[in-house]
Amino acid sequence: MIKNYFKTAFRNFWHNKVFSSINVLGLSIGISVSLVLFLIVYFEFSFDKFEKDSDRIYRVILEMKHDGEISYSAAVPAPLGAATEKEITGIEQTIPLFQFQGDGNVNVLISKKNSKDPVVYKKQTGVIFTNEDYFKLLSYKWIAGSSSAIRQPFTVVLTESRAKQYFPNTAFQDVIGETITYGDSLKTTVTGIVQDISENTFFTSFEFISLPTVMQTGLRDNFMMSVWNDWMAYSQLFIKIAEGNTPAKAEANINALLNKYNKDANKSASNSMTFRLQPLSDVHFYYDSFGHRTAHKPTLYGLLAIAGFLLLLGCINFINLTTANAAKRAKEIGIRKTLGSSMKQLVFQFLSETFFITVIATAIAIMLTPLLLKLFSDLLPEGLTFDLFRQPSIMLFIFILTVAVSLIAGFYPAFVLSRFLPVTVLKDQASKNKGQTRSVWIRKSLTVTQFVIAQFFVIATLMVSEQINYTLNKDLGFKKDAILNFSTPWGNSVNNQNLLLQKLKAIPEIQTASVGFLPPATDGAAFTNVKYNDGVKDIKADVQIRWGDTTFLKLYQIKILAGRNVLQSDTIKEFVINESYSKVLGFKNPADALNKQLDFNGKKLPIVGVMNDFHEQSLHKPIDPVVFASFNSRNSDFHIALMPQNAGGRLWQNAIQKIKKAYEQVYPENDFSYSFLDESIAKFYQSEQQTQRLLKWATGFAILISCLGLLGLVIYTTNTRAKEIGIRKVLGASVAQIVTILSKDFVKLIIIAFVIAAPIAWWASYSWLQNFAYRVDMSWWIYVASGMGMVLIALFTLSLQTIKAATANPVKSLRTE
């Protein structure tokens, strides 16, 4: 019986090649795109699922409230880990994590026992300070040594891959006892080697230095191991609560430590600090840290929605074309029923035909998937792979998808076709019954649904593109073009910085050079503790800090509205504040803020100038209060304003080569790396740019599938109205009149779709734009352009068949009359 079902399905497929091809193409596009999007979503949700008792593992995060506005950080005060371990019960494991300051990278010197020449590895990533609980948390497999290997100071554990890199052709047991020096002088001894973790995880480090090392070196002060009212991104804390304990209780105990050691943390309900416990399952999605890439859950859910919509479009095509073509199979159904076929058998017959087409579409989709992965390669997370036979979850997804699409696409046509009455269809009256009239209305409704989805994607894509163009081209309050930034090695001397600065100033391709802190805008925040007393109360705000030499503001063309620039100084002695901060302090006129005293780390420092506001973060956030000071730091960045590019386009390239040469003369053991400020700012909106690209592809696929369905329906319409077209031509109708008659009903459906899609797209676009503190207006022309564009695309699709039908010889269609 099943064999006959599929034989009939194949015959029907072969006899209706055009409609079958349209169905297969529409479904294969929807399935292949859905498969790619599933791979992305599945990969992102697979992080940190392997840890034992993962439901009891949490990261401690910091919730900060300023004037009622809440923000979060994965960084915590450095002494929190030690205090948690000593003073709180109900915590099974306490895992502090520290990185080297700066970007976390560090130069590593390998001194082998049997070699006189040490080997230097520059800017090694994945080096952390931690304790032995780290290895219990992740259940590492030990190749040499044990979890007690980093109890003692000046010891280090390596992963297998890092041990092979540092000590090639050396047995792992022989690596134990070797010496590794980090930075300039931190010498450690290898005491253990563990297997690399193959699962997707936040914990991607390769070298683990014992935490007691910090307490016995100058790192103790650098890491602020006794400071509770300040914190940096290099300090994080994970805990595993004991069985029977609750997250709420553990959270309350940790906050009790905060109130004990930082009594100013919660003086005000609207300006407070609180520790929260973040489940391990959420770490991959919130609060980027330690160079770990985070995923965005709403975006992933959006990808699933896009996949669902594209599959729905393919299913609608199938339903429309199958029900439209029902009259051709009416007599077949009548004969089958007359010969004894039950309704159940007919439903199985038509579902098997749908399943047959879906299997073909799925096979094509699987072949298309590697191509789509290459097409989307820059949008895919690193580590995502597609191996059908080694990823059983993918095979299960494909099977479920095939069955689901077969049922969704095939059930209604099977129900409609199986309900034909034998007497009616054998008298050639199948097209005159009420059921067929209902089918026409259902087809029209489904066609409208298709174009609602396509129209929504078009409007959403245009709105996202408008906002991204706005963010990339908006005046940020400072010069961002032709600005080059680079860092010097961590902990280098001020003398070396000054030497390099003098060399840079001698390069003719450089307009201005400055040494300072971060550029005006950065992807993150650098807050400082500063407050002002107006004679009645202390005014404390979240204030960002920038510092640099006296050319910093000039280089970035940040205007001084009142007062003067800061004077060059080795320590912070005075401030220039931005206009927003002057308003927070209560001054309507910027000049009124001059000579007022700010309390900075217990010192009273004067305000000597007020500068123009600039966007110190992305346009997602409003402008914060900012202070600027002069300060010679050993860990400063260089800011280079290049001369305008010449006609040949070589000036900047020559400048970079000269800057690199000067850098290597001062820092011969370090590699030179740089970035352009405008490119760094563009990365603030990388997620939105990826969303834009995905929407563009989704829009293209949605329009393609919808137009395929429209083409199929117009082919069916012209075929069924062939004699009518012939008669109209004989009676004198022009080609344009016939094309208009054939197209007008479809154009009406597209206009109805636009009317429905426009308010939905407006609401979605409005909601998305609320993520930006500064955003474009929702222009009316976007809706008009998208509506007209969709009508033109539809008319072009219709014209492929309507013109052909209108110009056909009427004799052929009327010959049988």
N, C-alpha and C positions, 0 to 999 in steps of 0.2 A: 504493500500500500504506500509506504513512505517513498519507495523507489519511483512509483508512478507519480506521486506528488512532484518530485523533483524533475522527472522527465517532462511533465506538463509545464513546469516552471521554466525549464530551459527552452522548450518550444515557444512559449509565450514571449520569453525574452528575445528570442531570435526573430520572431515575426513582427515585433515592435521595436526595431533597433533604435530609432530616433528617441522615442520616449524612454526606453530602457537606458540608453546612453546618458540622457539628461539626468535620470534618477541616480545612476551610478556615479556620475561626475559630481553632482550635488552632495550626495552622501559621502563620497570619498574625501572631498574637500573638508566637509564638516568633521568627519571622523579623524582625519590626519591632523588637523589643527587642534582638535580636542585632545588627541593623544599627546601632542607636544606640550600643551598647556597642563595636562595631567602630570606629565613627567616633571615639569617645573614645580607644581604645587606639592606633589608627593615628595620630591627631593627636599623642599624647604621644611616640610613638616616631619621629616625623618631625623632631625637633629636631636641628639641626646636622649635617645630612646633605649640605650643599652645599659645604662647605669643601674646597678642593683638598688632597689628601694628608691627609685628616682622621685617618687611622690613625697619623700621626706627630705629632699634636697632643695635648698633655697639659696638665692643670692641676696645679700643685704643691699638694699638701695636706699638712697637718700631722697626724701620728699621735702622740698623747700617751698615755703609759702611766703610771698611778698605782696603786701597789700591785697591779700585774698587770691592772688594769682599763683597757681601751683606749677612747679617744674620738678623734674626728676633727674637723678644722676646715679650712675653705677659706681662712682667714686665715693669712698667713705674715709673718715679720719683714720690715719695709719695705726694708732694704738687700739682700735676697736677689736681686732682679732685676739690680741693677747688678753684683753680685759674680758672678752666673752668666754674664752677658754678657762680663765681662772675663777671668774665670779658668778657664772651662770650654770645652773644645773639643768638637766634635760636636753643638753646638746651632745649628741653622740660624736660628731666630728666638727672641727673648726679648721677651715682652710683659708688662710690669708694668701693673697696673691699680690706680688709686687713686680713691676717692670723697672728697667733702667729708665731714668728720667729722659725727657725728650720724646722721641718717637719709639722708644723701647728697643731700638737696635743698638748693637754694641760691637766694637772690634774685638776679635778673639785671637789670642796668641797661643799656639800649641808648641810646647817644649817637650819633645820626646826624649825618653831616657837614653836611647841609643843614637841620638842625632844631635849634632852641635848647632845646626841651623834651625831656628824656630820658624814656624809657618804662621802667617797672619791671614785670618779670614775677616774681611771688612763687613761691617754693618750686618751682623748675623741677627736674624729674627727668631722669635720664639724662645727667648731666654727669660726665665722668671725666678723669683725667690719664693719659696714655699716650705711647707713642713711635710712630715711623713704621712699625715692624714690625706694628703693629695693623692697618694698612690693607693690608699684604701678606698677612697671615693670612686676612683675609676677602674679599680681592679686590674691594674697593670700586671702583665706576666713578666717576671724577673728573669733576665738572661744571666745576669751576674749581680751579686749583692742581694739586698732585701730592703724593705721599707724603712728600716732603721739606718739606712746608708746616709741620710742627711740629718741625723740628729745633731751631729757635731758641726761646729763652724768651719768654714773654708772647705766644704765638701760639695761635690756636684754629681748629679746623676744625669746620664745621657740616654736618649732614645737610640734604638738600634741604627736608624738611618744617620743620625748625627755622629755616632761612634764610627761608622764606616767612612763618613766624610773626613773626620779629623784623623783617624788612624787606619787608613786603608791597608789591607793585607796583614792585619794584626788580629790575632785571636781575641775574643771579647774578654776572656779572663786576664789576658796580658795588658788590656787597656786599664784595668783597675790599678790605681797608684800613679797614673800619669798626671802631669800638671797642666792646667789650663788657666791662662791669665785673661781676665776680662777688663777691658779699658786699659788704663795705664798701669795699674798696680794690684788689682784684686786677684791674688793667686789662690787657686782651688785645686783640690785633689779629686780625681774621679774615683768614686766609691761604689758605683752601681750603674747597670745598663738595663733598660726595659724595652720591651717590644713596642713598636709604634702602634697607635690606635688606628684601625682601619675604618671605623664607623664615622659618620658625620657628627661633629661635636664642636662646641665652643672651645673646648680645651685642646688647643693645637700647638702647645709648646713642645720644644725638643730638648731643652736643657734646664735643669732644675737645681738651683743653688740653694744650699741650706739657709733657712731663715735666720738662725742664730748668727750667721755671718754679718748680717746687717747691724746687729747690736754691738758687734765688736770692731766696727770700722766707722769711717766718716759718713758712711751711708745712713747711719742712725739719725744724724742731723739733716742730711739731704732729704730723707724720706719723712721727716717730721714725726718720728716715732713716739713722741710725747706730746704732740699738739692735737687738741681736740676741736679747736675752732677753725681749722683750715684743712683742706684736703685737695688732692690732685688726682688726675685720671689714672696714675700708675698704681693706685691702691684699691684693691677690691677684696671682698670677703664672701666666702660661701660657707654654709653650715648644713649639717644633717641633723635634724632633730631626732631625739630618741623616740622609740615606740611608746605610745601612750601620751606623749606630749602633743600639744597643738600649736599650729603656726601663730595663732593669736596670743597664746601665753608666751611663746618664745619672743615674739615681736615686742610684747610689753616689757619683758625682762631686758631686752637690748636697749629699748628706749629709756629704761631706768638708768642704764649706764650713761647714756648721753646726758641726761639731766643731772647726774652725779658729777660728771667731769666737765661739762660745759653748761654752766648755770645760766648763761645768756641765751641759750638755744631757743627757749620758748617763753620769752618775757611777754610776748603779745600773741593773741590768737590769730591775727592777720599777718604776722611776720614770725614764722616758726620753722623748726626743723624736726623731722620725724623719720625714723628708720622704718622701712617696710620690707617684708619678705617677698621676694619674687620667685615663683616656682621655677624649677629648672626648665620645664617645658616652654617657658616664656622667654628665656634668656636669648634665644636666637632671634627674637622678634622685637626686642625693646632695648634701647640704651646701648648704642655702639660703643665698644671699648676694647682695648688691647689689640686694635687692628682687626677685630672680628667683624665681618660683614653681617649686618642684620637684614632680615626680610620684613616685608610689610604685610601684615595679615589682610587688611582691607584690599590691597592690590591682588593678593592671591585669591581671595573670594571673588574679586572682579574678574580674574582670569577664568575661574570656574563658570561664572555667569556668561562670559563671552563664549566659552566652549558650549555651554548649554544652548545659547541663542543660535550659534552656527549649526549645531545639530538639529535644532528645531526647524531652521530654515530648510535644511535638506529633507527633513521628514514632511514638511508642508509641501514641498515640491512633489514628493512621492504621492501624498494623499490627493493633491489637486489633479495630477496627471492620471492617476489610476481611476479616480471617480469620474473625471471628464471622459475617459476612454471606456467607461463602463458599458455604453450602448453597444460597442463592438462585440462585447462578450456576453450580451444579454441572451442571445439564442443558445450559445454554448451552455450557459447556466440553466436555461429552460430545459434543454435536452437532458442535462445531467440530473436535474430534479425529476424529470419524467421517467428516467431510467432507474430512479430509486436513491439518488444521493441525498443524504440528510443535510440539514443546515450545518451541523457540526463538521461533517466531512468537507463541505464547501469552504467553511471558515479555515480549516486546516490547510486546504488546498491553496487558498490565497495567502495565508500567512507563510506557507512554505515558499511561495513565489517571492514574497517580500524578503524572507530570510536568505534565499538564494541571491537576490540582488545585493542585500546587505553584506553577505560574505564576500562577494566580488569587490564591493566598495571598500570593505575592510582590508582585503588583500592589497588593493591599490594604495590605500592609506598607509599601510605598513611600509610599502616601498617608497612612498613619498616622504615619510617621516625623517630619514637621514638628510634628505635634501632640505626640508624645512628647518632642521636643527642647524644646518650650515647657514641657512638664510637668517636665522635668529641668533647666530652664535654670540654676537656682542650683547644680547639681552639675556643670555642663559647664565645661571650661576656656575662658578667654577666647580668642577667635580661631577657635574651632571652627565650621565652616560645613558645610552640606549642599547641594550643587549637583550633581545627578546628571550633568548633561551637561558640566560643567567639571571633574569629578573622575573621570578614567578608572579610577583605582584602586577607586573605589566600584562602578562598573559591573562591573569584573572580579570584585570580591568578590560582588556580587549574582548574577552568572552562575554562579560556582563554588558559591555557597551553594545556588542553585536545583537545580543538577545533583546536588550531594551529598545534599541532603534527599530528592530524588526517588529516588536509589539506596538510601539508608538506609531510607526509609519504604516503598519499593515492592518491594525485592528479595525479602524473605521472603514477603509475600503473593503475589507473582507466582510464586515457587517452589512455594508450597503449592497455589495454584489450578491451576497448569499440570500438576500431578502426578495430578489426578483421573483415574481409569480410566473410559473410556467405558461399559463394561458395567455397572460399579457404579453410576455416577451415573444411567444411564438406567433402572436398576431401582429408583431412589429409595433407594439404600443408602449414599449418600455420608456421611451423618452417623453411620454405624455402624462405619466403619473405624478402624483404629488411628491413622491420620494425624490424623483429626479429634480423637481423644482427646489426642494430643500437642499439637495446636493449642490445646485448652482449657487445658492446663497452661502452655503458653507465654504465653497471654493472661493467666492468673493471675499468672505471674511478672512480666510486664511491668507489670501493674496494681500489684503490690507495689512494683516499681521506681519507678513514678511517685510513689507516696505516701511511699516512703523519701526521695526528693528533696524533696517538699513538706514532710514532717515535719522533715527536716534544716534547711530554711530557717526554719521556725517556731521551733525550739529555738535556732538561732544568733541569730535576730533578738531573741528574748527575753533571751539572755545578753548581747548587745552593749548592749541598752537598759538592762539592770541595771547594767552597768559604767559606762556614761555617766552615768546618774543618780547613781551613787556618786561619781564624780569631780567632778560639778558641785555636789554637796551636802555633801561631806566637809569636816569642820573642818580648815582648812589651817594653823591655829595663829596666824591673824591675822584682823582684821576686813576683809571684802572688800565688804560691801554699803554702798551709798550713799557710795562713795569715788570721787571724780573726779580724774583726772590730766591734766596738760597740761605742755608744754615751753615754754621761752622761747627766743628766737632764739639761734642758736649764737654764742658769743663775746660775749654781752652783759655789761654791768657788774654787779658785785655790788650796787652802789647802786640800780640799777633793780630788781633782785630784791627788795631790802629795801623799796623804795617800794611795789612791788606787793603784797608780803606785808602791809604795814600797811593798805593799802586793802581787802584781802580780809578781814582780821580785823574790819573795821568792818561787814561785811555780816551782818545778823542771821540769815540763812538758813544761814550756815556755822557748823558746830559747832567745828571745829578746822582750822587751815591750817598746812602745814609745807613747808619747802623741803629738798630732798634729792636723792639719786641715784634709781635705779630703785625701783619699788615692791617690796615683799618678794618677790613672785613675778613672774617674767618669762619670756617664751618665749626662752630663751637662757641664757648664763652670763656672769658678770663675775668672773673669777678675779684674784687678786692674789698677789704674791710675799711670803709670810710664813712664818716657821719658828720653832721653839722648841727650845731646848737644855735637856734634862733633867739635864745634868751628865755624861751619858755619851755621848750622841749627839744630832745634830740631827734633830728630827721635822719633816718637811716633808710637807705635804698639799696637795691642790687645794682652796684656800680661796676661797669667794666673798666679795665685799665689798659692803656697803651703807653709805651715809653720809647724814647729814641733820642737821637742827637738833635741839634737845633735845625737841621735841614729836613727832618722827617715830615713836618707839616707842609713845608714848601714843596717837597718832592711830590707829595700826594695832592697838592693844590687845595688844601683844606684852609678855608679863610678864617682869619681872626676877626670876630665881630666887635670885640671890645678888649682893651688892654693890650698885652704883648705876648710874644712867644716865651717859653721857658728859657732860662739860661743854662748853658752846658754845665753839668755837675756829675760827680762820681756817685752821689747818693740823691735820693728824692728829697728836694727841699721846697718845691713849689709846684702848683698845678695850673694847667689850663683845662677848663671843663667845657663840655658841649652845652648848647643852648637848652636841650631837654633837661639836663641836670640843674641848670640855673632856674628853670621853671619849677622843678621838683622842690628846690630849696626855697621857693616862694618869691623869686624875683621876676617881675614882669619885664623889666628892662635889663638886658645882659650886663650893661655897665654897672648896675647896682650890686652885682655879685663880686666885683673887684675888691681885693684886699680882705675879703671875708676869710675866716680861718676854718679849715677842715681838720677833723681829728683823724689822723692816719697812724694806726698802730701806736696810739698813745702820744703822738706828737701833733702839735698844732702847726699846720702848714698853710700858707696863704694861697688864695686864688689870684693869679696874675693876669689871666686872660680867659675869654669865652670864645670858643670856636663854633663854626657852623656845624649843624647836625650832619651826621653821615650814617649810613646803614652799616653797622658793625657785624651783622649776621645776615642771613637770607631774608628775603621779603616775606617769608612766613611769619616773621616776628616783628613787632614794633621796635622803634629805635630806643635803646636803653640809655640811661645816664652813663657818661663816659668821662674819665679823667685822663689827662696826658701829662707825663713828667719826663724829665731828663734823668737818665740813669745809666751808668756804665756797668753792664752785666757781662759776665764771662760767657753767658749762653744767649747771645743775641743773634738776630737774623740780619742779613744784608738786603737792602732795598735799592734797586737800580732802575733809574729812569733812562731809557735809551733814547738816542737821537731819532728823529723821524726816519722811517725806512727810505732808502734811496730807490731810484728808478730800477736799478738792476736787481733789487731785492737781496743784496748781499750784506748790507750794513749790519743788521742784527746778527747774522751768522758770524761775521768777523768779530763783532763785539763779544759774543759768547765764547769764541775761541780764545780771545785775549783774557777774558775774565777767568776762564778755566786755567790758563797758563799761570796767571797771577795767584790763583787759589792754590795750585799745586806747588808753587814755589814756597808758599807760607805753610801749607799743610801737605807735605809730600807723601804722607802715609794714608791719606784719605781720598776717596773718590769725590769728584765734583758732580753735584746734581742740582737742578734748578727747576723752577716752574714760572710760567707767566701768570700774572695775577688775574687777568680776564678769563683764562682757562680754569683757574682754581675756582673762581666765582661761578662759572658755568656748571661746575661739578656740584654746587649746592643744589642744583635742580636736576641732578642725574635721574632721580626716581621719576620726576615729572616727564623728562625727556624720553625715558623708557616707556612710560605710559602713553605718551604721544605716538611713539613708533608702533606700539602694540595696537593702539586704536586705529592707526592708519591701515595696518594690515587687516585688522578685524573689519574695518569699513570696506576695504577692497573685497575681502572674501564674502561679506554680507551682500554687497551689491552684485557680485558675480553670481552667487547662488540664487538670489532673488531674480536676477535677469534671466538666468537659465530657466527658472520656473515660469517666468513671464513668456519667454520664447516658446516653451512647450505648450502653454495654454493658447497662445496666438496661432501656433501651428495647428492645434486641434480645432480652434475656432474657424480658421480659414478652410480647413478640410471639410468641416461640417456645413459651412456656408458657401461651398464652391458653386453650387447651382444658383444660389441667390446672387452671388457676385457676377456670374455669367449673364443672368437675366438683366441685372442693372447695367452691365456694359452694353448689351444689345439695345437697351432702351436709351442709351446715350450718356450714361454716367461717366465722368472723367476719372482718371487714375487718382487724382487728389481727393475727389469726393469719396471714392471707395476706401482709400486709406483712412480718411477721416472717420467714416462710418465704422470701420473695423477697430480703430484705435480709441475712439472717444470713451467707451466704457472702461477700458483699462486706465486711461488717464484720470478719469473720475475716481477710480479706486486709489490711485497714487496721491491725488489731492486730499482725499479723505485720510489717507495714512499720514500725510504731512500735518493735517489739522490735529490728529491724535498725538503724533510724535512730538510736535513743537513744545507743548506745555510740559511734557514729561522730561524732555531734554533740558528745558529751561530750569526745572526744579533740580535735576541732577547736577547741571553746571553750576547753579547757584550754591548748592551744598558743597561742591568741590572747591569753589573759589573761597569759601569761608576759611580754608586752611591758610590763606595768605592774608597778612595784615595789610598789604598793598596789592591791589588787583585791578584788572581792566573792567570797564563797563560792559555789560552784556548787550552788545550792539545788535540793532534790529537787522542790519544787512546780512548778518550771519545766517539768520533764519530764512530770509528771502533768497539768498544765494544758494543755500542748501536745498530749499524747496524747488527752485528753478532748475538747479543742477540735476536733481533726481528725475524731474519730468523730462529733461532733455535726454538723459541716459535711457529712460524708459522708452521715449519716442524712437531713439536710435535702435534699441532692441526690437521694438515692434516693427520698425521699417524693414528689418531684415527679411521678414516674412510677408508683411502686408503689401509692400510694393510688388513683391514677386507674385502674390495672389492677384493683385489688381491688374497686372500686366499680362496675366496668363490668357491664352486663347480661349474664349468662352465656348467655342465649339466642343472642346474636349469635355467640359463639365455638363453640357446640355445634350450630348450625343445620345444618352439613354432616355431622354424625355420623349 
